[in-house]
């Protein structure tokens, strides 16, 4: 499989070239264009039905992905994600998986298993609508970030504190702890909510823009526009 990430960094698009019989799996709705000889089927994520149903109910993320396979020759598939930003390729191999924010997932090769990291519920990571997927196995994983992509590599024992809405993905070799930003007063009035203290060794992928702040800004702009039109 060959791929190219086009129009970086603001309007990235993942173009995948598939040989006969090769396949790529992508989030529902990610397909932008494809060759006529691409066969599409919908498959369930690598999780039990109860886990997948829990993801659908609690996270709003579809628990099905579309698989695109080239038939009768080579084929081409163009994939995007909703947020305006960059796309990155992460190499997944045994013992080196990733924890990925559900909204950041774009596509993956068939030998990568996607599942819910349920432990995150008991550790508070899922506050404020932040749900994560665990990617394991072997192959290529493609994630989308809202805004530009910032990669940090942590040595063993090294720590970094990241706002939960800016956290796109991190290596499963890392450990993490979720806490409130400052005290109760700063949490309520300081514009911050939860932060994640990530400890290496491993990699952290950070998106430079906050989707919650963007949604709030857009809502304020729409409200102002409507008030001006009255």
ChimeraX commands (.cxc) that place a marker at each C-alpha (Angstrom):
marker #1 position 0.00,0.00,0.00 radius 0.5
marker #1 position 1.25,3.47,-0.85 radius 0.5
marker #1 position -0.13,6.71,0.50 radius 0.5
marker #1 position 0.31,10.46,0.23 radius 0.5
marker #1 position -0.89,13.17,2.60 radius 0.5
marker #1 position -1.86,16.17,0.48 radius 0.5
marker #1 position -2.69,19.83,1.19 radius 0.5
marker #1 position -0.88,19.94,4.52 radius 0.5
marker #1 position -1.08,21.30,7.13 radius 0.5
marker #1 position -4.50,22.98,7.18 radius 0.5
marker #1 position -6.66,20.99,4.75 radius 0.5
marker #1 position -4.98,17.59,4.75 radius 0.5
marker #1 position -6.31,14.74,2.64 radius 0.5
marker #1 position -5.08,11.14,2.75 radius 0.5
marker #1 position -4.79,9.51,-0.68 radius 0.5
marker #1 position -4.23,5.75,-0.58 radius 0.5
marker #1 position -3.11,3.68,-3.54 radius 0.5
marker #1 position -4.17,0.04,-3.25 radius 0.5
marker #1 position -2.84,-2.93,-5.19 radius 0.5
marker #1 position -5.14,-5.77,-6.19 radius 0.5
marker #1 position -6.59,-7.30,-3.01 radius 0.5
marker #1 position -5.21,-4.63,-0.65 radius 0.5
marker #1 position -7.57,-2.84,1.73 radius 0.5
marker #1 position -7.79,0.16,4.03 radius 0.5
marker #1 position -10.35,0.74,6.79 radius 0.5
marker #1 position -11.69,4.22,7.48 radius 0.5
marker #1 position -14.15,6.02,9.72 radius 0.5
marker #1 position -17.67,6.20,8.32 radius 0.5
marker #1 position -18.03,9.34,6.23 radius 0.5
marker #1 position -14.28,9.75,5.61 radius 0.5
marker #1 position -14.38,8.79,1.92 radius 0.5
marker #1 position -13.99,11.75,-0.47 radius 0.5
marker #1 position -13.37,9.91,-3.74 radius 0.5
marker #1 position -12.43,6.45,-4.99 radius 0.5
marker #1 position -11.78,4.48,-8.15 radius 0.5
marker #1 position -14.73,2.58,-9.67 radius 0.5
marker #1 position -13.07,-0.78,-8.96 radius 0.5
marker #1 position -12.96,-0.21,-5.19 radius 0.5
marker #1 position -15.27,-2.56,-3.31 radius 0.5
marker #1 position -16.72,-1.25,-0.05 radius 0.5
marker #1 position -18.04,-3.20,2.90 radius 0.5
marker #1 position -18.92,-2.18,6.43 radius 0.5
marker #1 position -17.26,-4.06,9.27 radius 0.5
marker #1 position -17.50,-3.83,13.05 radius 0.5
marker #1 position -14.59,-2.53,15.06 radius 0.5
marker #1 position -12.46,-5.17,16.74 radius 0.5
marker #1 position -14.47,-5.20,19.96 radius 0.5
marker #1 position -17.31,-7.13,21.48 radius 0.5
marker #1 position -20.79,-6.02,20.50 radius 0.5
marker #1 position -21.48,-4.75,24.03 radius 0.5
marker #1 position -18.30,-2.68,24.03 radius 0.5
marker #1 position -19.07,-1.32,20.58 radius 0.5
marker #1 position -22.62,-0.49,21.60 radius 0.5
marker #1 position -21.25,1.31,24.66 radius 0.5
marker #1 position -19.00,3.37,22.41 radius 0.5
marker #1 position -21.95,4.30,20.21 radius 0.5
marker #1 position -24.15,5.33,23.14 radius 0.5
marker #1 position -21.55,7.06,25.29 radius 0.5
marker #1 position -19.20,8.52,22.74 radius 0.5
marker #1 position -21.38,9.15,19.72 radius 0.5
marker #1 position -18.67,7.57,17.54 radius 0.5
marker #1 position -19.87,5.01,15.04 radius 0.5
marker #1 position -18.74,1.49,15.95 radius 0.5
marker #1 position -18.56,0.46,12.33 radius 0.5
marker #1 position -15.81,1.27,9.84 radius 0.5
marker #1 position -15.83,1.00,6.06 radius 0.5
marker #1 position -13.30,-1.26,4.37 radius 0.5
marker #1 position -12.14,-0.28,0.88 radius 0.5
marker #1 position -10.56,-3.05,-1.21 radius 0.5
marker #1 position -9.11,-2.86,-4.72 radius 0.5
marker #1 position -10.64,-5.45,-7.05 radius 0.5
marker #1 position -9.58,-6.21,-10.63 radius 0.5
marker #1 position -6.47,-4.02,-10.51 radius 0.5
marker #1 position -5.03,-1.07,-8.62 radius 0.5
marker #1 position -7.33,1.51,-7.05 radius 0.5
marker #1 position -7.30,4.88,-5.36 radius 0.5
marker #1 position -9.15,6.16,-2.28 radius 0.5
marker #1 position -9.21,9.73,-0.91 radius 0.5
marker #1 position -9.99,10.07,2.80 radius 0.5
marker #1 position -10.53,13.09,5.05 radius 0.5
marker #1 position -11.80,13.86,8.53 radius 0.5
marker #1 position -14.13,16.65,9.61 radius 0.5
marker #1 position -11.68,18.88,11.55 radius 0.5
marker #1 position -9.53,21.35,9.60 radius 0.5
marker #1 position -5.97,20.31,10.25 radius 0.5
marker #1 position -3.14,17.91,9.59 radius 0.5
marker #1 position -3.04,14.14,9.10 radius 0.5
marker #1 position -0.26,11.98,10.55 radius 0.5
marker #1 position 0.76,8.36,10.03 radius 0.5
marker #1 position 1.56,6.32,13.14 radius 0.5
marker #1 position 3.29,2.96,12.81 radius 0.5
marker #1 position 1.64,0.38,15.05 radius 0.5
marker #1 position 3.47,-2.83,15.88 radius 0.5
marker #1 position 3.29,-5.46,18.63 radius 0.5
marker #1 position 4.11,-3.82,21.94 radius 0.5
marker #1 position 3.82,-0.32,20.46 radius 0.5
marker #1 position 0.17,0.66,20.14 radius 0.5
marker #1 position -1.51,4.03,20.62 radius 0.5
marker #1 position -4.34,5.57,22.60 radius 0.5
marker #1 position -6.19,7.85,20.18 radius 0.5
marker #1 position -8.95,10.41,20.66 radius 0.5
marker #1 position -12.01,9.08,18.83 radius 0.5
marker #1 position -12.46,12.25,16.80 radius 0.5
marker #1 position -8.85,11.99,15.56 radius 0.5
marker #1 position -9.21,8.56,13.95 radius 0.5
marker #1 position -9.22,8.61,10.14 radius 0.5
marker #1 position -8.10,5.22,8.84 radius 0.5
marker #1 position -6.02,2.12,9.50 radius 0.5
marker #1 position -4.82,-1.01,7.77 radius 0.5
marker #1 position -6.82,-4.22,8.40 radius 0.5
marker #1 position -4.36,-5.81,10.84 radius 0.5
marker #1 position -4.85,-3.00,13.37 radius 0.5
marker #1 position -7.40,-3.69,16.10 radius 0.5
marker #1 position -9.47,-0.77,17.37 radius 0.5
marker #1 position -11.06,-0.98,20.78 radius 0.5
marker #1 position -12.23,1.18,23.65 radius 0.5
marker #1 position -9.78,1.75,26.47 radius 0.5
marker #1 position -12.44,1.18,29.13 radius 0.5
marker #1 position -9.99,1.85,31.94 radius 0.5
marker #1 position -10.22,5.51,30.97 radius 0.5
marker #1 position -13.71,5.72,32.46 radius 0.5
marker #1 position -12.47,4.94,35.96 radius 0.5
marker #1 position -9.53,7.29,35.58 radius 0.5
marker #1 position -11.52,10.29,34.44 radius 0.5
marker #1 position -10.10,10.67,30.94 radius 0.5
marker #1 position -13.55,10.72,29.42 radius 0.5
marker #1 position -14.63,13.95,31.06 radius 0.5
marker #1 position -16.08,16.66,28.85 radius 0.5
marker #1 position -16.81,14.35,25.93 radius 0.5
marker #1 position -13.27,13.01,25.46 radius 0.5
marker #1 position -13.40,9.36,24.42 radius 0.5
marker #1 position -10.38,7.34,23.39 radius 0.5
marker #1 position -9.70,4.32,21.18 radius 0.5
marker #1 position -6.88,1.83,21.69 radius 0.5
marker #1 position -5.06,0.81,18.50 radius 0.5
marker #1 position -2.97,-2.37,18.65 radius 0.5
marker #1 position -1.68,-4.95,16.21 radius 0.5
marker #1 position 0.53,-4.24,13.23 radius 0.5
marker #1 position 0.20,-1.72,10.41 radius 0.5
marker #1 position -0.43,1.93,9.62 radius 0.5
marker #1 position -2.73,4.20,11.64 radius 0.5
marker #1 position -3.75,7.63,10.34 radius 0.5
marker #1 position -4.99,10.37,12.66 radius 0.5
marker #1 position -6.34,13.85,12.02 radius 0.5
marker #1 position -5.60,16.80,14.26 radius 0.5
marker #1 position -7.62,20.00,14.64 radius 0.5
marker #1 position -5.06,22.60,13.66 radius 0.5
marker #1 position -1.38,21.79,13.33 radius 0.5
marker #1 position 0.27,18.71,14.79 radius 0.5
marker #1 position 2.84,18.93,17.58 radius 0.5
marker #1 position 4.78,15.78,18.44 radius 0.5
marker #1 position 6.59,15.39,21.76 radius 0.5
marker #1 position 8.87,12.46,22.60 radius 0.5
marker #1 position 9.20,11.68,26.30 radius 0.5
marker #1 position 12.07,9.79,27.86 radius 0.5
marker #1 position 11.41,7.28,30.63 radius 0.5
marker #1 position 10.02,9.14,33.63 radius 0.5
marker #1 position 9.68,12.45,31.76 radius 0.5
marker #1 position 6.28,14.13,32.10 radius 0.5
marker #1 position 4.16,16.58,30.15 radius 0.5
marker #1 position 0.81,18.11,31.15 radius 0.5
marker #1 position -1.64,18.47,28.25 radius 0.5
marker #1 position -5.12,20.00,28.13 radius 0.5
marker #1 position -7.53,17.15,27.43 radius 0.5
marker #1 position -9.03,18.80,24.33 radius 0.5
marker #1 position -5.58,19.27,22.81 radius 0.5
marker #1 position -4.54,15.66,23.37 radius 0.5
marker #1 position -4.83,13.72,20.08 radius 0.5
marker #1 position -2.89,10.51,20.80 radius 0.5
marker #1 position -0.09,8.99,22.86 radius 0.5
marker #1 position 1.88,5.74,22.96 radius 0.5
marker #1 position 0.41,2.99,25.08 radius 0.5
marker #1 position 3.85,2.68,26.68 radius 0.5
marker #1 position 3.07,5.95,28.47 radius 0.5
marker #1 position 1.19,6.16,31.74 radius 0.5
marker #1 position -1.25,8.96,32.41 radius 0.5
marker #1 position -3.18,10.64,35.19 radius 0.5
marker #1 position -6.15,12.96,34.75 radius 0.5
marker #1 position -6.75,15.88,37.07 radius 0.5
marker #1 position -8.53,19.21,37.25 radius 0.5
marker #1 position -6.65,22.29,36.13 radius 0.5
marker #1 position -5.73,24.05,39.37 radius 0.5
marker #1 position -8.38,24.41,42.04 radius 0.5
marker #1 position -12.13,24.51,41.66 radius 0.5
marker #1 position -12.16,28.28,41.08 radius 0.5
marker #1 position -9.64,28.15,38.23 radius 0.5
marker #1 position -11.41,25.13,36.76 radius 0.5
marker #1 position -14.70,27.03,36.62 radius 0.5
marker #1 position -13.40,30.51,35.73 radius 0.5
marker #1 position -9.99,30.00,34.19 radius 0.5
marker #1 position -11.11,28.60,30.85 radius 0.5
marker #1 position -9.55,25.19,31.52 radius 0.5
marker #1 position -11.15,21.93,32.59 radius 0.5
marker #1 position -9.25,18.67,32.79 radius 0.5
marker #1 position -5.59,18.13,32.06 radius 0.5
marker #1 position -3.73,14.89,31.42 radius 0.5
marker #1 position -0.32,14.30,32.99 radius 0.5
marker #1 position 1.45,11.92,30.61 radius 0.5
marker #1 position 4.65,10.16,31.66 radius 0.5
marker #1 position 7.10,8.54,29.25 radius 0.5
marker #1 position 8.61,6.67,27.65 radius 0.5
marker #1 position 6.66,7.30,24.48 radius 0.5
marker #1 position 5.24,9.85,22.08 radius 0.5
marker #1 position 2.48,12.42,22.49 radius 0.5
marker #1 position 0.60,13.97,19.57 radius 0.5
marker #1 position -0.97,17.35,20.36 radius 0.5
marker #1 position -3.40,19.35,18.25 radius 0.5
marker #1 position -2.79,23.09,18.38 radius 0.5
marker #1 position -6.47,24.07,18.25 radius 0.5
marker #1 position -9.18,23.34,20.80 radius 0.5
marker #1 position -12.41,22.07,19.18 radius 0.5
marker #1 position -14.51,23.09,22.18 radius 0.5
marker #1 position -13.22,26.67,22.04 radius 0.5
marker #1 position -13.81,26.77,18.28 radius 0.5
marker #1 position -17.39,25.58,18.71 radius 0.5
marker #1 position -17.97,28.25,21.37 radius 0.5
marker #1 position -16.47,30.94,19.12 radius 0.5
marker #1 position -18.58,29.81,16.17 radius 0.5
marker #1 position -21.73,29.81,18.28 radius 0.5
marker #1 position -20.97,33.34,19.53 radius 0.5
marker #1 position -20.39,34.49,15.95 radius 0.5
marker #1 position -23.69,33.01,14.79 radius 0.5
marker #1 position -25.53,34.58,17.71 radius 0.5
marker #1 position -23.98,37.98,16.91 radius 0.5
marker #1 position -24.89,37.65,13.23 radius 0.5
marker #1 position -28.47,36.78,14.07 radius 0.5
marker #1 position -28.76,39.75,16.45 radius 0.5
marker #1 position -27.47,42.10,13.73 radius 0.5
marker #1 position -30.03,40.81,11.22 radius 0.5
marker #1 position -33.02,41.53,13.43 radius 0.5
marker link #1:1,2 radius 0.2
marker link #1:2,3 radius 0.2
marker link #1:3,4 radius 0.2
marker link #1:4,5 radius 0.2
marker link #1:5,6 radius 0.2
marker link #1:6,7 radius 0.2
marker link #1:7,8 radius 0.2
marker link #1:8,9 radius 0.2
marker link #1:9,10 radius 0.2
marker link #1:10,11 radius 0.2
marker link #1:11,12 radius 0.2
marker link #1:12,13 radius 0.2
marker link #1:13,14 radius 0.2
marker link #1:14,15 radius 0.2
marker link #1:15,16 radius 0.2
marker link #1:16,17 radius 0.2
marker link #1:17,18 radius 0.2
marker link #1:18,19 radius 0.2
marker link #1:19,20 radius 0.2
marker link #1:20,21 radius 0.2
marker link #1:21,22 radius 0.2
marker link #1:22,23 radius 0.2
marker link #1:23,24 radius 0.2
marker link #1:24,25 radius 0.2
marker link #1:25,26 radius 0.2
marker link #1:26,27 radius 0.2
marker link #1:27,28 radius 0.2
marker link #1:28,29 radius 0.2
marker link #1:29,30 radius 0.2
marker link #1:30,31 radius 0.2
marker link #1:31,32 radius 0.2
marker link #1:32,33 radius 0.2
marker link #1:33,34 radius 0.2
marker link #1:34,35 radius 0.2
marker link #1:35,36 radius 0.2
marker link #1:36,37 radius 0.2
marker link #1:37,38 radius 0.2
marker link #1:38,39 radius 0.2
marker link #1:39,40 radius 0.2
marker link #1:40,41 radius 0.2
marker link #1:41,42 radius 0.2
marker link #1:42,43 radius 0.2
marker link #1:43,44 radius 0.2
marker link #1:44,45 radius 0.2
marker link #1:45,46 radius 0.2
marker link #1:46,47 radius 0.2
marker link #1:47,48 radius 0.2
marker link #1:48,49 radius 0.2
marker link #1:49,50 radius 0.2
marker link #1:50,51 radius 0.2
marker link #1:51,52 radius 0.2
marker link #1:52,53 radius 0.2
marker link #1:53,54 radius 0.2
marker link #1:54,55 radius 0.2
marker link #1:55,56 radius 0.2
marker link #1:56,57 radius 0.2
marker link #1:57,58 radius 0.2
marker link #1:58,59 radius 0.2
marker link #1:59,60 radius 0.2
marker link #1:60,61 radius 0.2
marker link #1:61,62 radius 0.2
marker link #1:62,63 radius 0.2
marker link #1:63,64 radius 0.2
marker link #1:64,65 radius 0.2
marker link #1:65,66 radius 0.2
marker link #1:66,67 radius 0.2
marker link #1:67,68 radius 0.2
marker link #1:68,69 radius 0.2
marker link #1:69,70 radius 0.2
marker link #1:70,71 radius 0.2
marker link #1:71,72 radius 0.2
marker link #1:72,73 radius 0.2
marker link #1:73,74 radius 0.2
marker link #1:74,75 radius 0.2
marker link #1:75,76 radius 0.2
marker link #1:76,77 radius 0.2
marker link #1:77,78 radius 0.2
marker link #1:78,79 radius 0.2
marker link #1:79,80 radius 0.2
marker link #1:80,81 radius 0.2
marker link #1:81,82 radius 0.2
marker link #1:82,83 radius 0.2
marker link #1:83,84 radius 0.2
marker link #1:84,85 radius 0.2
marker link #1:85,86 radius 0.2
marker link #1:86,87 radius 0.2
marker link #1:87,88 radius 0.2
marker link #1:88,89 radius 0.2
marker link #1:89,90 radius 0.2
marker link #1:90,91 radius 0.2
marker link #1:91,92 radius 0.2
marker link #1:92,93 radius 0.2
marker link #1:93,94 radius 0.2
marker link #1:94,95 radius 0.2
marker link #1:95,96 radius 0.2
marker link #1:96,97 radius 0.2
marker link #1:97,98 radius 0.2
marker link #1:98,99 radius 0.2
marker link #1:99,100 radius 0.2
marker link #1:100,101 radius 0.2
marker link #1:101,102 radius 0.2
marker link #1:102,103 radius 0.2
marker link #1:103,104 radius 0.2
marker link #1:104,105 radius 0.2
marker link #1:105,106 radius 0.2
marker link #1:106,107 radius 0.2
marker link #1:107,108 radius 0.2
marker link #1:108,109 radius 0.2
marker link #1:109,110 radius 0.2
marker link #1:110,111 radius 0.2
marker link #1:111,112 radius 0.2
marker link #1:112,113 radius 0.2
marker link #1:113,114 radius 0.2
marker link #1:114,115 radius 0.2
marker link #1:115,116 radius 0.2
marker link #1:116,117 radius 0.2
marker link #1:117,118 radius 0.2
marker link #1:118,119 radius 0.2
marker link #1:119,120 radius 0.2
marker link #1:120,121 radius 0.2
marker link #1:121,122 radius 0.2
marker link #1:122,123 radius 0.2
marker link #1:123,124 radius 0.2
marker link #1:124,125 radius 0.2
marker link #1:125,126 radius 0.2
marker link #1:126,127 radius 0.2
marker link #1:127,128 radius 0.2
marker link #1:128,129 radius 0.2
marker link #1:129,130 radius 0.2
marker link #1:130,131 radius 0.2
marker link #1:131,132 radius 0.2
marker link #1:132,133 radius 0.2
marker link #1:133,134 radius 0.2
marker link #1:134,135 radius 0.2
marker link #1:135,136 radius 0.2
marker link #1:136,137 radius 0.2
marker link #1:137,138 radius 0.2
marker link #1:138,139 radius 0.2
marker link #1:139,140 radius 0.2
marker link #1:140,141 radius 0.2
marker link #1:141,142 radius 0.2
marker link #1:142,143 radius 0.2
marker link #1:143,144 radius 0.2
marker link #1:144,145 radius 0.2
marker link #1:145,146 radius 0.2
marker link #1:146,147 radius 0.2
marker link #1:147,148 radius 0.2
marker link #1:148,149 radius 0.2
marker link #1:149,150 radius 0.2
marker link #1:150,151 radius 0.2
marker link #1:151,152 radius 0.2
marker link #1:152,153 radius 0.2
marker link #1:153,154 radius 0.2
marker link #1:154,155 radius 0.2
marker link #1:155,156 radius 0.2
marker link #1:156,157 radius 0.2
marker link #1:157,158 radius 0.2
marker link #1:158,159 radius 0.2
marker link #1:159,160 radius 0.2
marker link #1:160,161 radius 0.2
marker link #1:161,162 radius 0.2
marker link #1:162,163 radius 0.2
marker link #1:163,164 radius 0.2
marker link #1:164,165 radius 0.2
marker link #1:165,166 radius 0.2
marker link #1:166,167 radius 0.2
marker link #1:167,168 radius 0.2
marker link #1:168,169 radius 0.2
marker link #1:169,170 radius 0.2
marker link #1:170,171 radius 0.2
marker link #1:171,172 radius 0.2
marker link #1:172,173 radius 0.2
marker link #1:173,174 radius 0.2
marker link #1:174,175 radius 0.2
marker link #1:175,176 radius 0.2
marker link #1:176,177 radius 0.2
marker link #1:177,178 radius 0.2
marker link #1:178,179 radius 0.2
marker link #1:179,180 radius 0.2
marker link #1:180,181 radius 0.2
marker link #1:181,182 radius 0.2
marker link #1:182,183 radius 0.2
marker link #1:183,184 radius 0.2
marker link #1:184,185 radius 0.2
marker link #1:185,186 radius 0.2
marker link #1:186,187 radius 0.2
marker link #1:187,188 radius 0.2
marker link #1:188,189 radius 0.2
marker link #1:189,190 radius 0.2
marker link #1:190,191 radius 0.2
marker link #1:191,192 radius 0.2
marker link #1:192,193 radius 0.2
marker link #1:193,194 radius 0.2
marker link #1:194,195 radius 0.2
marker link #1:195,196 radius 0.2
marker link #1:196,197 radius 0.2
marker link #1:197,198 radius 0.2
marker link #1:198,199 radius 0.2
marker link #1:199,200 radius 0.2
marker link #1:200,201 radius 0.2
marker link #1:201,202 radius 0.2
marker link #1:202,203 radius 0.2
marker link #1:203,204 radius 0.2
marker link #1:204,205 radius 0.2
marker link #1:205,206 radius 0.2
marker link #1:206,207 radius 0.2
marker link #1:207,208 radius 0.2
marker link #1:208,209 radius 0.2
marker link #1:209,210 radius 0.2
marker link #1:210,211 radius 0.2
marker link #1:211,212 radius 0.2
marker link #1:212,213 radius 0.2
marker link #1:213,214 radius 0.2
marker link #1:214,215 radius 0.2
marker link #1:215,216 radius 0.2
marker link #1:216,217 radius 0.2
marker link #1:217,218 radius 0.2
marker link #1:218,219 radius 0.2
marker link #1:219,220 radius 0.2
marker link #1:220,221 radius 0.2
marker link #1:221,222 radius 0.2
marker link #1:222,223 radius 0.2
marker link #1:223,224 radius 0.2
marker link #1:224,225 radius 0.2
marker link #1:225,226 radius 0.2
marker link #1:226,227 radius 0.2
marker link #1:227,228 radius 0.2
marker link #1:228,229 radius 0.2
marker link #1:229,230 radius 0.2
view
